[in-house]
Amino acid sequence: DAVEASVKFAMESPEPTLESAFEDIFAD
């Protein structure tokens, strides 16, 4: 669920930061 939420947020973001999003996801 957290991953889906992050992806959804990144796609809806005006300036998607997928790199940062994935770093945050896989950091844990």
Secondary structure as UniProt FT lines:
FT   HELIX           2..12
FT   HELIX           18..27
//
